[in-house]
Amino acid sequence: MVRPAIEIEKLDVDERLELIETLWESLRNDPDSIPVTDTQKKILDERLDRIDAGDNSGSPWSEVQDRILKRLT
């Protein structure tokens, strides 16, 4: 792997976040290059099937946030 020509630790938070966004966008432009395991493909297919069947209720952000916070504590 080639090291970037920038010194990341010298960037302020806003600059780092901008760099993350730039990197993410570069991946988003070529989604086929992102490796996905068979298990991940199965989960994604199941979710798409549920959406196609009309079950797109999802979860409110507050519930998702609570589940995440509980896992972290």
N, C-alpha and C positions, 0 to 999 in steps of 0.2 A: 504494500500500500504506500502511496506517495503522500508525504506530509504536506499539508497546505503551506503556501508561502507566507501566510499571515501568522502572527503570534496571538492565538485565540485568547490567552489569559490576559493580554493587554487591552482587549476590547471591553467596553462598558456593557452593562446588561442589555441596553437597547440594541447595541450593535450585534451582540451575540444572538439575540432573538431574531434580528433581521437575517443573520446568517443562517439560522435554523430554518426560517421561512424560505429562504432561497434554496437551501438544500432540499427541503420537502417538495417545493415546486419542481425542482429538477427531476425528482423521482416520480412525481405525479404525471409528468409529461411522457413517461415511458413505463406504464404500469406493468407491462409484461416482463420487465427486467427485475421486478421485485419477487424474490423467492417466496412461495407459499407452500406449506406442507400439505399432505393429503388430508390431515385432520382439519386444518384451517379451511381447506376447500370444502370439506363436508359441512362444516359449521356454516360457512357462507351460503352454500347451496340450500341448507335447511332454512336459513333465515329468509332467503329470497323466495323460497316456496311458500313460507308463511305469509309474506307480503303479497305474493301473487294470489293467495287464497283469501285475501282480505283482512288478515290479522296483522295490522300495522299499528297496533295500539302503543307499543313501546312503553317506556317508563318515564315519568316526569324527572326532570333534572334533580330535584331535591331528593328523590329516592335513590337515584344513581349515586349522588354525592354521599348520602348516608352509607350506602353499601361500601363505597370506596374507603371512607373514613373508618368504618368498622374493621376493614381488613388491615388497615395501617396501625391499629392500636392493639 
